[in-house]
């Protein structure tokens, strides 16, 4: 069983920054990609970023250099800057076994990010 514990998030004004952290607890597959999805109200969940166990990084096009994903063993962080209201969503940590960069095998409970003036 894998549990993903998220922290961070919150409310910020447009142009601001936030950091999200996620730690995998209990037994974790030795080779697993980790990263983030998000879901805005009334929209489908969408991929944000991932990083594999070998360090390969993938970003969604909408990130446009504003977000940076990093990883130390079983923890992954997402540093977000230049946030805009369209970034408002619940952000979910996710893990992909066998180093799948599209993630989706395990999910955290989500953390709210609100960008508003």
C-alpha positions in Angstrom: 0.0 0.0 0.0 1.3 3.5 -0.9 0.2 6.7 0.7 1.1 10.1 -0.7 1.1 12.9 1.9 0.7 16.4 0.4 1.5 19.7 2.0 1.6 23.3 0.9 -0.9 25.1 -1.2 -3.2 27.8 0.0 -4.2 31.2 -1.3 -2.0 33.7 -3.2 -2.5 36.8 -5.3 -1.8 36.8 -9.0 1.9 36.8 -9.8 2.7 35.1 -6.5 4.4 31.9 -5.7 3.6 28.7 -3.8 5.3 25.4 -3.1 3.7 22.0 -2.9 5.4 19.0 -1.3 4.5 15.3 -1.4 6.1 12.5 0.5 5.5 8.8 -0.2 5.0 6.8 3.0 5.0 3.1 3.8 6.3 0.7 1.2 7.1 2.3 -2.1 8.2 0.7 -5.4 11.9 1.3 -5.9 11.3 2.6 -9.4 8.5 5.0 -9.6 7.8 8.3 -11.2 6.3 11.0 -9.1 4.5 14.3 -9.9 1.4 16.3 -10.0 -2.0 16.6 -11.6 -4.6 19.3 -11.0 -8.4 19.6 -11.3 -10.2 22.9 -11.6 -13.9 23.2 -10.8 -16.0 21.8 -13.7 -12.9 20.6 -15.6 -11.2 17.3 -16.0 -8.1 16.4 -14.1 -5.0 17.4 -16.1 -1.3 16.6 -16.0 1.1 19.2 -14.6 4.5 17.8 -14.2 6.4 14.6 -13.4 9.9 13.4 -12.6 11.1 9.8 -12.9 13.4 7.9 -10.7 16.2 8.5 -13.2 15.6 12.3 -13.2 13.7 12.7 -16.5 11.3 15.7 -16.2 8.1 16.3 -18.1 5.9 19.4 -17.9 2.5 20.3 -19.3 2.6 23.1 -22.0 0.7 25.5 -19.8 3.5 25.5 -17.2 5.6 27.6 -19.6 8.7 27.8 -17.4 6.7 29.0 -14.4 6.8 25.7 -12.4 9.8 23.7 -11.3 9.6 20.1 -10.1 12.2 18.5 -8.0 12.7 15.2 -6.2 14.7 13.7 -3.4 14.2 10.0 -3.1 10.5 9.5 -2.1 9.6 13.2 -1.9 8.6 15.5 -4.7 8.2 19.2 -4.7 6.5 21.6 -7.1 7.6 25.2 -6.9 5.1 27.4 -8.7 5.7 31.1 -9.6 3.9 33.7 -11.7 0.6 32.2 -10.7 -2.6 33.3 -12.3 -6.3 32.7 -11.6 -6.3 29.9 -14.2 -4.0 28.0 -11.9 -6.7 27.7 -9.3 -7.3 24.0 -8.7 -7.0 21.1 -6.4 -3.5 19.7 -7.0 -3.0 16.0 -6.6 0.3 14.2 -6.0 0.6 11.0 -8.0 2.9 8.1 -8.6 3.6 5.9 -11.6 5.0 2.5 -11.1 7.8 1.2 -13.4 8.8 4.8 -13.7 5.8 5.7 -15.9 6.0 9.5 -16.3 2.3 9.8 -16.9 1.8 8.7 -13.3 -1.7 7.7 -12.2 -1.1 4.5 -10.2 -1.4 6.1 -6.8 -3.0 9.4 -5.8 -2.9 11.7 -2.8 -6.0 13.4 -1.4 -5.2 16.7 -3.1 -4.4 20.2 -1.8 -6.2 23.4 -2.8 -4.4 26.2 -4.6 -6.4 29.4 -5.0 -5.1 32.4 -7.0 -7.2 35.5 -6.5 -6.9 39.2 -5.9 
